Amino acid sequence: MNAVGIQLKRYPYEEPYHLHLVFSASNGLFEGHLEFFCNATGIKELGTALHSFPNKIPDAYSYEIGSAQKENNSAYYFALHAYTTDMSGRCALQIVVDNNQDKPDEGACRFSIKAEPSAINRLGKLLLTFSEMKHQTLNWSLSGENDCLIENE
């Protein structure tokens, strides 16, 4: 994934309560991937928050799973932070993924994707539809040209 965007793939697992997801994101220079499990309602909450982001200026929203602190014994850490970057309403998404493994299996990255509010709102709408669990893959691109939901195979 070299293009700026996010991909979320869903694999059947204890649905409709828990989801098995593989998250991939890139800002064109950096990219990260993480396989994780989450509560099914979390994706809907994330979609709802991003669909109307920002609500005010300044504004920020955080969605986190796991812990970045290894002493908490979390298997991984995933965070998506939406925030305004200035008083004119420009925004960005910060992506943080960490597999919380020791050397030589460790893997972590942190980067931001600058995005207009309308692009973040589109991602929120895609996540809301994806949360209905009728699609296996969500693709979001900064430009919107490659946005799509792929149905279950």
Protein Blocks (a to p, Z undefined) as FASTA:
>chain_A
ZZgcdddddddehiakbccddddddehjaccdddddddfklmmmmmmmmmmccfbdcddd
dddehjfblklopabdcddddddfbfnopacddddddehiacfkbccddddddddfklmm
mmmmmmmmmmnopafbdcddfklmmgccdddZZ
